[in-house]
Amino acid sequence: MESSGNNGDFGRGSGGAEGETAQPVDFVRAAVRDDVAAGKNEGRVCTRFPPEPNGYLHIGHAKAICLNFGIAAEFSGRCNLRFDDTNPAKEDVEYVESIQEDVRWLGFDWDDRLYYASDYFERMYACALELIRMEKAYVDSLTAEEIRAYRGTLTEPGKASPYRDRSVEENLDLFERMRAGEFDDGAHVLRARIDMSSPNLNMRDPTIYRIRRVRHHRTGGEWCIYPMYDFAHSLSDSFEGITHSICTLEFEDHRPLYDWFQETLGLPSRSQQIEFARLNLSYTVMSKRKLLQLVREGLVGGWDDPRMPTLCGLRRRGYTPASVRNFCERIGVGKRDGVVDVALLEHTLREDLNARAPRVMAVLRPLRLIIDNYPADKVEMFPAVNNPEDPSAGTREVAFSRELLIEREDFMEDPPKKFFRLAPGRTVRLRYACLVTCTGVVKDERGEVVEVHCRYHPRGEAEDLPRARATLHWVSAPHSLPAEVRLYDRLFLVENPGDEKEGKDFKTHLNPGSLEILDGCRLEASLGAARPGDGFQFERLGYFCMDPDSRPGAMVFNRTVALRDAWAKIVRKTSA
């Protein structure tokens, strides 16, 4: 259970008020703080979150969002939202819209600073022409396979393309004709002329433009050549005046190329690239390719399936923005890849929901309970606490009648020694109501118990009884509401399902029990006012959220997380 914890000093966090508890300063914030103190960029801080619109955001992106927007806020700076839309074959407006919704859901806003790499296509093209005129770029006519072969390996240097020494005039002519659409996909590429013997493979004449006859979701058919990520990323950051370009560790070897583009072109604004460890979560896959595979093969219900680590999936399951932000803050920002236990994410969620979720009573697997000595036509209303952690939440009234429903697992006809709930001759407390003693059962033709009969004890009589060793939740049968409840569990059975070293397809680790659908559940009447997205604690059962599939008279609830907290138990055990 390894976390990519904080690296750097641990003084007061920027912006902390006098008397506040000192917060850890991670190495990224420390670098920004030092730049501001030194007057670099005139003390200005500008970050960006640059997603590719080729999929839905997941919990790993939340870490990057919180880091970029958080640093901008802490240093009174700005954070841009920029879509890296340079690969139209995989991009879609659907992803653009979902990404904006997710960033806002987390609690961040880019104000009027919404940008696209495609905003700069003309400027990037002009920069590419300038590189050609400087003899720093050339049109290569090798095939993709030949370029890979010429590139060399980590232990062997690359070799120059036979087209590397084309004249400036020929390169300009070919590149302009590439833009004009005279050539087929793959016929030519534009490469930077850097160093084919560099120990860094990214500096061995990287491709910066390729022909791709695909309609773009913003520019339509205007372009048939598109810049590569490294070129577009570096130039876009400079065009926007980004001071700190915060990336994940896989871009560390790309940093020299990032700097080379800005320095060679003499761009007036230079950005500092800083890399941090991405988030890896146990029992989860984060690869967009693998998540897309799950969706396309129908192994999940879509990008917003509550078992998915996507932000829309977490939202549908009942995660709160605060719990995700708190989780990202808790795991910190590190320089070394690690795996964070998903139990920590669930623990952070429980902490947040415990403080804010209203309590209600629901019965998922109903068993009828008849109170024989209670009048058949009588209904009483008992006050119930909405949230014991928040006195201001007040109380509500729940209906109590002769016919109740309890959880089937709360009754056993022949219980073992340590079973303290309801059984023949045994007394329990009904939450918010009274004590009852089981006097008998009714069974069906298969011998299964279908009704439990009890007698209730008025207050004076109850005081003479032994202490009830269990308190059960319940709902009034005639006043309860029907619902479908979906019990979600982890999507994978192993901690690292994405590890394919043994040649196993990650889908072989799918958990066949990751979803159980319960029909015939009954909820207390107050939930009739619930709306999709509302979250509750079903007492003794866990936290649940109303699903968008709900319709009038046909409510659907998703289990967000169970009450049992594995992470808290681990922490208590290790600190004992």
C-alpha positions in Angstrom: 0.0 0.0 0.0 2.4 2.6 -1.2 1.5 6.3 -1.7 3.4 8.7 -3.9 3.8 11.0 -0.9 5.0 14.6 -0.6 8.6 15.4 -1.6 10.2 18.7 -0.7 10.1 20.8 2.4 7.4 20.8 5.0 7.0 24.5 6.0 3.8 26.6 5.9 1.8 26.3 2.7 1.6 29.5 0.6 -1.3 31.7 1.6 -1.6 30.2 5.1 -3.0 32.6 7.8 -1.2 33.1 11.1 -2.2 30.4 13.5 -3.2 27.9 10.9 -1.7 24.4 11.0 1.3 24.2 8.8 0.6 22.4 5.6 3.1 20.3 3.6 4.7 22.1 0.7 5.3 19.6 -2.1 8.3 20.1 -4.5 6.2 21.6 -7.3 4.8 24.3 -5.0 8.3 24.8 -3.5 9.6 25.5 -7.1 6.8 27.9 -7.8 7.3 29.6 -4.5 11.1 30.1 -5.1 10.4 31.5 -8.6 7.9 34.0 -7.2 10.4 35.0 -4.4 13.1 35.5 -7.0 10.9 37.7 -9.2 11.0 35.3 -12.1 8.3 36.1 -14.7 7.8 39.3 -12.8 6.3 37.2 -10.0 3.5 36.1 -12.2 2.2 32.5 -12.0 0.2 31.0 -14.9 -0.6 27.2 -15.1 -2.8 25.2 -17.4 -4.7 22.0 -17.5 -4.3 20.6 -21.1 -6.5 17.5 -21.6 -6.8 15.7 -24.9 -10.5 15.5 -25.9 -10.3 11.8 -26.7 -11.9 10.3 -23.6 -13.5 11.1 -20.3 -11.5 12.3 -17.3 -10.7 9.9 -14.5 -9.5 10.2 -10.9 -5.9 10.5 -12.1 -6.8 13.6 -14.0 -8.4 15.0 -10.8 -4.9 15.0 -9.3 -3.6 17.2 -12.1 -6.6 19.4 -12.1 -6.3 20.1 -8.3 -2.6 20.7 -8.7 -2.8 23.1 -11.6 -5.8 25.1 -10.4 -4.7 24.9 -6.8 -1.3 26.3 -7.4 -2.7 29.2 -9.5 -5.1 30.0 -6.6 -2.5 29.8 -3.9 -0.2 32.2 -5.7 -2.9 34.6 -7.0 -2.3 33.4 -10.5 -4.3 32.0 -13.3 -5.0 28.6 -14.7 -6.1 28.0 -18.3 -8.1 25.1 -19.6 -6.7 24.1 -23.0 -7.7 21.2 -25.2 -4.9 19.6 -27.0 -7.0 18.9 -30.1 -4.2 17.9 -32.5 -5.4 14.3 -33.3 -8.9 14.7 -34.8 -9.1 10.9 -35.5 -9.7 10.3 -31.8 -11.4 13.5 -30.7 -15.1 14.4 -30.2 -17.2 17.3 -29.0 -18.7 14.9 -26.5 -15.4 14.7 -24.7 -14.8 18.4 -24.8 -18.2 19.0 -23.1 -17.7 16.3 -20.5 -14.2 17.6 -19.5 -15.6 21.1 -18.9 -18.4 19.6 -16.8 -16.0 17.5 -14.7 -13.6 20.4 -14.0 -16.5 22.6 -12.9 -17.9 19.7 -10.8 -14.6 19.6 -8.9 -15.0 23.2 -8.0 -12.7 25.0 -10.5 -13.3 27.6 -13.2 -11.1 28.9 -15.9 -13.2 32.1 -16.3 -12.6 33.4 -19.9 -9.4 31.4 -20.5 -10.7 28.4 -22.5 -8.3 27.6 -25.3 -7.7 25.0 -27.9 -4.4 24.0 -29.6 -6.3 24.4 -32.8 -6.6 28.1 -32.0 -2.9 28.3 -32.8 -2.7 26.1 -35.9 -1.8 29.1 -38.2 0.8 30.3 -35.7 2.3 26.8 -35.3 2.4 26.4 -39.1 4.3 29.7 -39.3 6.8 28.5 -36.6 7.3 25.3 -38.6 8.1 27.4 -41.7 10.6 29.4 -39.6 12.3 26.2 -38.4 12.7 25.1 -42.1 14.2 28.5 -43.0 16.6 28.2 -40.1 17.6 24.7 -41.4 16.2 23.3 -38.2 13.5 21.2 -39.8 13.1 19.1 -43.0 10.5 17.1 -44.9 11.2 13.4 -44.6 9.8 10.9 -47.1 10.7 7.7 -45.2 7.9 5.5 -44.2 6.9 5.3 -40.5 8.6 1.9 -40.2 11.8 3.2 -41.8 11.8 6.2 -39.5 11.6 3.9 -36.4 14.4 1.8 -37.8 16.6 4.8 -38.5 15.9 6.2 -35.0 18.2 3.6 -33.3 17.8 2.2 -29.8 18.8 3.2 -26.3 22.2 1.6 -26.8 22.7 2.4 -30.5 22.6 5.9 -32.1 20.3 6.7 -34.9 21.3 7.4 -38.5 20.4 10.3 -40.6 17.5 10.0 -43.1 18.6 10.3 -46.8 16.2 13.2 -47.0 17.8 15.1 -44.1 19.9 17.4 -46.3 17.1 18.6 -48.6 17.5 22.3 -49.4 15.5 24.9 -47.6 13.7 25.7 -50.9 12.7 22.1 -51.4 11.5 21.6 -47.8 9.4 24.8 -48.0 7.9 23.7 -51.3 7.1 20.2 -50.0 5.7 21.4 -46.7 3.5 24.0 -48.3 2.2 21.3 -50.7 1.6 19.0 -47.7 -0.7 21.7 -46.3 -2.4 22.1 -49.7 -3.4 18.4 -49.6 -1.3 17.2 -52.6 0.0 14.1 -50.8 -1.5 11.0 -49.2 -1.4 10.2 -45.5 2.1 9.0 -44.6 3.7 10.2 -47.8 5.8 12.8 -45.9 6.3 14.2 -42.4 8.1 17.3 -41.1 10.9 16.5 -38.7 13.0 18.7 -36.5 16.7 18.6 -37.3 18.4 18.1 -33.9 20.8 15.3 -33.2 20.5 11.7 -34.4 23.2 10.6 -32.0 21.6 12.1 -28.9 21.3 9.7 -25.9 17.7 11.0 -25.6 15.6 9.4 -28.3 13.2 12.3 -28.2 15.9 14.5 -29.6 16.7 12.3 -32.6 14.9 14.4 -35.2 11.4 14.0 -33.9 8.4 14.3 -36.1 6.6 17.6 -35.7 3.9 17.4 -38.4 2.1 14.6 -40.2 -0.5 14.3 -42.9 -3.9 13.2 -41.6 -6.9 13.6 -43.8 -9.5 13.7 -41.0 -12.1 16.3 -40.4 -11.5 18.3 -37.3 -14.3 19.0 -34.8 -13.5 22.7 -34.8 -11.6 23.5 -38.0 -13.5 21.2 -40.2 -11.6 20.4 -43.4 -9.3 23.5 -43.3 -6.3 21.4 -42.3 -4.9 18.1 -43.5 -1.6 18.4 -41.6 -1.6 18.4 -37.8 1.2 19.2 -35.3 2.5 16.5 -33.0 1.9 16.8 -29.3 5.5 17.8 -28.2 5.5 20.7 -30.8 2.0 21.9 -30.1 2.4 21.6 -26.3 5.5 23.7 -26.1 4.3 26.4 -28.5 0.8 26.6 -26.9 2.4 27.1 -23.5 4.5 29.9 -24.8 1.7 31.6 -26.7 -0.4 31.7 -23.5 2.4 32.9 -21.3 2.4 29.8 -19.1 5.0 30.1 -16.4 4.9 26.5 -15.0 4.0 23.6 -17.3 3.2 20.8 -14.8 3.3 17.4 -16.4 3.4 13.7 -15.3 6.7 11.8 -15.2 6.4 10.2 -18.6 7.2 13.7 -20.1 10.4 14.1 -18.2 12.5 12.8 -21.1 10.5 15.2 -23.4 11.6 18.2 -21.4 14.8 18.9 -23.5 12.6 18.9 -26.7 10.0 21.1 -25.0 12.8 23.6 -24.2 14.4 23.2 -27.6 11.4 24.4 -29.5 11.0 27.6 -27.4 14.7 28.4 -27.4 15.3 27.7 -31.1 12.3 29.7 -32.2 13.3 32.5 -29.8 9.8 32.7 -28.4 9.3 35.6 -26.0 7.6 33.6 -23.2 9.5 30.6 -21.8 7.8 28.1 -19.6 9.4 25.8 -17.0 8.3 22.2 -17.3 8.0 20.3 -13.9 7.1 16.6 -13.7 5.3 14.8 -11.0 4.2 11.2 -10.4 0.8 10.3 -11.8 -1.8 8.6 -9.7 -2.0 4.9 -9.8 -4.9 3.3 -7.8 -5.2 -0.3 -6.7 -7.9 -2.5 -8.2 -8.3 0.0 -11.0 -7.0 0.7 -14.5 -6.3 4.2 -15.6 -5.3 3.7 -19.2 -7.7 5.6 -21.6 -7.2 2.8 -24.1 -8.3 0.1 -21.6 -11.2 2.2 -20.3 -12.4 2.7 -23.8 -12.1 -1.0 -24.4 -14.4 -1.7 -21.4 -17.0 0.7 -22.8 -16.9 -0.5 -26.4 -17.0 -4.2 -25.5 -20.0 -3.6 -23.3 -18.2 -4.8 -20.1 -19.5 -1.7 -18.3 -22.6 0.4 -18.8 -20.7 3.4 -20.3 -18.2 6.0 -19.3 -20.4 7.0 -16.4 -20.8 3.5 -15.1 -20.4 3.8 -11.3 -17.7 1.1 -11.3 -15.5 3.2 -13.6 -12.8 5.5 -12.2 -14.0 8.3 -14.5 -15.1 11.5 -12.8 -18.6 11.1 -14.3 -18.7 7.5 -13.0 -17.6 8.6 -9.5 -20.2 11.4 -9.6 -23.0 9.0 -10.6 -21.9 6.6 -7.8 -22.2 9.4 -5.2 -18.7 10.7 -4.7 -18.6 14.4 -3.7 -16.2 17.0 -5.2 -14.9 17.7 -1.7 -14.0 14.0 -1.1 -12.0 13.9 -4.4 -10.2 17.1 -3.7 -9.4 16.0 -0.1 -8.1 12.7 -1.5 -5.8 14.5 -4.0 -4.5 16.7 -1.2 -3.9 13.7 1.1 -1.9 11.6 -1.3 0.4 14.6 -2.0 2.6 15.2 -5.0 5.7 13.0 -5.4 8.6 12.4 -7.8 8.3 8.6 -7.7 5.6 6.4 -9.1 3.6 4.4 -6.6 0.2 2.8 -6.1 -2.3 4.3 -3.7 -4.7 1.9 -2.0 -8.2 2.5 -3.2 -9.3 2.1 0.5 -7.8 5.5 1.2 -10.1 7.0 -1.5 -13.1 5.3 0.1 -12.0 6.4 3.6 -11.8 10.0 2.4 -15.2 9.7 0.9 -16.7 8.3 4.1 -15.2 11.2 6.1 -17.0 13.7 3.9 -20.3 11.8 3.7 -20.4 11.1 7.4 -20.4 14.9 8.0 -22.9 15.8 5.3 -25.2 12.9 4.3 -28.7 12.8 5.8 -29.6 9.5 7.6 -32.6 7.6 6.4 -33.9 4.0 6.9 -34.2 1.6 4.1 -34.6 -2.2 3.9 -32.9 -3.9 1.0 -34.0 -7.5 1.5 -37.4 -7.1 3.3 -38.8 -9.5 5.9 -42.3 -8.7 7.2 -42.6 -8.1 11.0 -46.0 -8.0 12.5 -46.5 -6.5 16.0 -49.5 -8.5 17.3 -50.4 -6.2 20.2 -50.2 -3.0 18.3 -53.6 -1.7 16.9 -54.0 -2.4 13.2 -55.4 1.0 12.4 -52.9 3.0 14.5 -50.0 5.1 13.0 -47.5 7.0 15.1 -44.9 9.4 14.0 -41.5 9.2 15.7 -38.8 11.9 15.4 -35.6 10.7 13.7 -32.2 12.4 13.7 -31.1 13.6 10.2 -27.4 13.6 11.0 -25.9 13.1 14.4 -22.7 14.8 13.2 -24.6 18.0 12.3 -27.1 19.2 14.9 -28.3 21.9 12.6 -29.7 19.2 10.2 -32.6 18.8 12.6 -35.0 15.9 12.7 -37.7 14.3 10.5 -40.7 12.1 11.4 -41.0 8.5 10.4 -44.2 6.5 10.3 -44.6 3.5 12.7 -47.4 1.0 12.2 -48.4 -2.6 13.1 -46.8 -4.0 9.9 -43.1 -3.3 9.5 -40.3 -4.5 7.3 -36.8 -5.4 8.6 -33.7 -6.8 6.9 -33.9 -10.5 6.3 -30.4 -11.0 7.7 -31.5 -9.4 11.0 -33.6 -12.5 11.9 -32.5 -16.1 12.5 -34.8 -18.9 13.7 -31.9 -20.9 15.2 -29.1 -18.3 15.7 -25.5 -19.1 16.6 -24.1 -18.0 20.0 -22.9 -14.6 18.9 -25.9 -13.6 16.9 -27.5 -10.7 18.8 -30.3 -9.6 16.5 -33.8 -10.9 16.4 -34.7 -14.5 17.1 -37.6 -16.4 18.8 -37.9 -15.2 22.4 -35.3 -12.5 21.9 -35.9 -8.8 22.5 -34.4 -6.0 20.3 -34.8 -2.3 19.9 -36.4 -0.8 16.8 -34.6 2.4 15.9 -36.3 5.5 17.2 -39.3 3.5 18.3 -39.7 0.7 21.0 -38.6 -2.7 22.2 -40.1 -5.8 20.6 -39.9 -9.5 21.5 -40.2 -12.2 18.9 -43.2 -14.5 19.7 -43.3 -16.7 16.6 -42.9 -17.0 12.8 -44.9 -17.9 9.7 -43.3 -20.0 7.0 -44.2 -20.7 3.4 -44.6 -24.2 1.8 -40.8 -24.4 1.4 -40.2 -23.9 5.0 -38.8 -20.3 4.6 -39.8 -17.7 7.2 -42.0 -15.1 5.5 -43.3 -13.3 8.6 -41.9 -12.6 12.1 -44.5 -12.0 14.8 -43.6 -9.8 17.9 -45.2 -8.0 20.7 -44.0 -4.5 21.6 -43.3 -3.3 25.2 -44.7 0.0 26.4 -42.2 2.2 28.1 -42.9 1.0 31.7 -42.8 -2.6 30.8 -39.7 -2.1 28.6 -37.8 -0.8 31.6 -38.1 -4.2 33.4 -36.7 -6.1 30.4 -33.0 -7.0 30.0 -31.0 -4.6 27.9 -31.6 -5.1 24.2 -28.3 -6.2 22.6 -29.2 -5.0 19.1 -31.0 -2.0 17.5 -32.6 -2.7 14.1 -33.6 -0.3 11.4 -37.0 -0.8 9.8 -39.7 0.9 7.6 -43.4 0.9 7.9 -44.8 -1.5 5.3 -47.8 0.6 4.2 -45.9 3.9 4.2 -42.6 2.7 2.5 -41.6 3.3 -1.1 -40.4 0.7 -3.6 -37.0 1.0 -5.1 -34.3 -0.8 -7.0 -30.9 -0.7 -5.4 -27.6 -1.4 -7.2 -24.8 -2.7 -5.0 -21.5 -1.8 -6.7 -18.1 -3.4 -5.8 -14.6 -3.1 -7.2 -14.5 -3.7 -10.9 -11.3 -5.9 -10.6 -10.3 -8.7 -8.4 -6.6 -8.0 -8.3 -4.6 -5.0 -7.0 -2.9 -4.3 -10.3 -5.1 -5.4 -13.1 -3.2 -3.4 -15.7 0.0 -5.4 -15.2 0.3 -7.6 -18.3 3.8 -8.9 -17.6 2.5 -12.5 -17.4 0.7 -12.0 -20.8 -2.8 -12.0 -19.2 -5.4 -9.7 -20.7 -6.5 -7.2 -18.0 -10.1 -8.2 -18.6 -9.5 -11.6 -17.2 -9.3 -9.9 -13.8 -12.8 -8.4 -14.0 -14.9 -9.0 -10.9 -18.1 -10.9 -11.9 -19.7 -9.8 -8.6 -19.0 -6.1 -9.2 -22.7 -5.3 -9.6 -25.7 -6.9 -7.7 -29.2 -5.5 -8.5 -31.8 -5.8 -5.8 -35.5 -5.4 -6.6 -38.2 -5.1 -4.1 -36.3 -2.8 -1.7 -38.4 -0.5 0.5 -37.4 3.0 1.6 -38.8 5.4 4.2 -41.3 7.9 2.9 -39.1 10.9 3.2 -37.1 9.7 0.2 -40.0 10.5 -2.0 -38.6 14.0 -2.2 -35.1 12.8 -3.3 -33.7 13.9 -6.7 -31.0 12.2 -8.9 -27.6 12.9 -7.4 -28.9 13.2 -3.8 -26.8 11.2 -1.4 -27.9 9.5 1.9 -26.7 7.2 4.6 -29.0 4.2 4.7 -28.6 3.4 8.4 -26.5 0.3 9.1 -26.2 -0.3 5.4 -23.9 2.3 3.8 -24.0 5.4 1.7 -26.3 5.5 -1.3 -27.0 8.0 -4.1 -30.1 8.4 -6.2 -29.3 7.4 -9.8 -30.4 9.4 -13.0 -32.3 6.2 -14.1 -34.9 7.0 -11.4 -38.4 7.8 -12.6 -41.5 8.9 -10.6 -42.6 5.8 -8.7 -39.5 3.8 -9.8 -36.6 5.1 -7.8 -33.1 3.7 -8.3 -30.3 4.0 -5.8 -26.6 3.2 -6.1 -24.4 2.1 -3.2 -21.7 4.7 -3.0 -19.6 3.0 -0.4 -20.2 0.6 2.5 -19.9 1.7 6.1 -17.0 -0.6 6.9 -13.7 1.4 6.6 -10.8 -0.8 5.7 -8.3 2.1 5.6 -9.2 3.3 9.1 -8.6 -0.3 10.4 -5.3 -0.4 8.6 -4.2 2.9 10.1 -5.3 1.9 13.6 -3.4 -1.5 13.2 -0.2 0.1 11.9 -0.1 2.8 14.6 -0.9 0.5 17.5 
